[in-house]
Amino acid sequence: MTARPARSAVASIQLNVDAREISRRVLHAQLEIPAAPGPLTLVYPKWIPGEHGPTGPITDLVGIKMSARGQTIPWRRDPVETCVFHLDVPAGANSVEVTLDYLLASDPNGFSSAASSSASLGVVSWNTVLLYPQGSAANAMTYSTRLQLPEGWKYATALPRAGESANGIQFQSVSLETLIDSPVMAGIHFHTFDLSPGSQTPHRLNVVAESAAALEMTAADQGRFSNLVKEANTLFGAHHYRSYDFLLTMSDQVAHFGLEHHESSDDRVPERMLIDENILKGWASLLPHEMVHSWNGKYRRPAGLTTPDYQAPMKTELLWVYEGLTDYLGEVLAARSGLWDVTSYTERLAMSADKLEHQRGRDWRPLVDTTDAAQLLYQAREEGASWRRGTDFYSEGALIWLEADVTIRRQTEGKRSLDDFCQRFFGGENTAPKVVTYTLANVIKTLNEVAPMDWGGFFQKRVYSVNRQAPLGGIEGGGWRLVHRDNPSDLLKGLEAEERLVILTDSLGMTLKQESGGVLDVIPASPADRAGVAPGMKLLGVNGRRWAPDLLRAAIKETKTNSAPLELLVENGDTFKTCRLDYHDGERYPYLERDSAKPDVLTTIIKGRAQ
């Protein structure tokens, strides 16, 4: 194991952020950056940890002004590296003052640079409002930071506080690495749930919502989130944080996603998640996933993702470990904690496996190519996803790690499991946050300590080679099999309702937008594809009638008894055509079914461990 080396510190930078206009979607910032006279290059964070790409939202950085000793300093953006600014510090100056503004987005569709605020809440991500001297390591620069919030707003963050006054919240001086790793969530309707009362290591679920009613979580659900903390620490055997804060933003006006941090997680979900059982079920694995990242991704980190600053490109090959293993463990913890029951867990597994089975990009693209191209695939449009492949290293990585878990249990006759790997690889002694890098060789070495076998060959076949079939060995070896039924599962219905989709992958081979009938994706060689339907078209009619989701499903159901082709009227630009689908198998949706000829290993895996 190689620990990331500490760098010699440089003089502290003062950062003041005024977020009092966050509801108007603007942040104001002032920086005082120590500097000697002469040429100086300042940079804006470009490669953002956890986002695995050059996603720093530089286009929304505006109002940049620089000065020293009251004198305006001209600056020039680098013509090649657009996150880089060049200037000359005048004689006699020992620092540069920078003022800038950041424009927050209003569109909730997207990731971290999409909408992050509303009239009553908001999230401040420090990487959006700062610059730093080029060439300095992120763990060597110290920032002294002050934040002003709208009057009456409460907040939560993992960033250690020094005090509060009329001038705002003063935080303790920390490295740039720690600052960017510690976002602030704030709002009017706010509550903190203590998930580990009496523990020497605090764990808090901090919630901000658009309404007070959305904060009314049941005691049973609070107990399940407390179980999550217990199960996670039992799984790994030790933790590498001083405290842990879930920062849960519940709003339909912000982007929905999760982003990992070492001592917190930035989790953004629909407003009614805590008071609507169906929504909670659909999002149940988010908080477990992001918490697992405190061990896998923040403490142990692939060497290629461990860069000295936010300008050096990341090498993303091991995202199938970083994200795939985390996806697997997050879903297991959702079940072990009680956030999911066995049915919900198997429904999610069935949906993932079935989607991967229909990825025709499997014909030409190995899984590792989706990790190497992650920065491109995160930004890819939805049309053509099955032929292109997407960020499959999450769900397919999870299936591969499930198979690894089942394999270890079989090899050791149930005496060991992937839990033993996790404790050896991520556990040890409780520590404060630190980074210990790993390579694939480190992963294989630890797996061999748990259950000796050709793990290199195991991963070579599943990750580095083209595979026409999805890796279902863990499901099948775990005593279950992928089957299809004529009604959608509760989890699939929830996904369709939230995403406003009609998912017909296993019948017609296409996915539609509920409101418009727009065709998002068509699986190559599916009935829809053979009939001439393509992504970007728009469905107008079904068997001579105006289309509607229920009408379409009824028509698909009738194909079992109707020998005539299913007729779809589609619009392609300014032309119309009728596509006749030769399909007669009715509705089909994925499920897992027990294989009674084999032991039920899956149920054993998701059984709670914490006392």
Order of alpha helices (4+ residues) and beta strands (2+ residues): beta-beta-beta-beta-beta-beta-beta-beta-beta-beta-beta-beta-beta-beta-beta-beta-alpha-beta-beta-beta-alpha-beta-beta-beta-alpha-alpha-beta-alpha-alpha-alpha-alpha-alpha-alpha-alpha-alpha-beta-alpha-alpha-alpha-beta-alpha-beta-beta-beta-alpha-beta-beta-alpha-beta-beta-beta-alpha
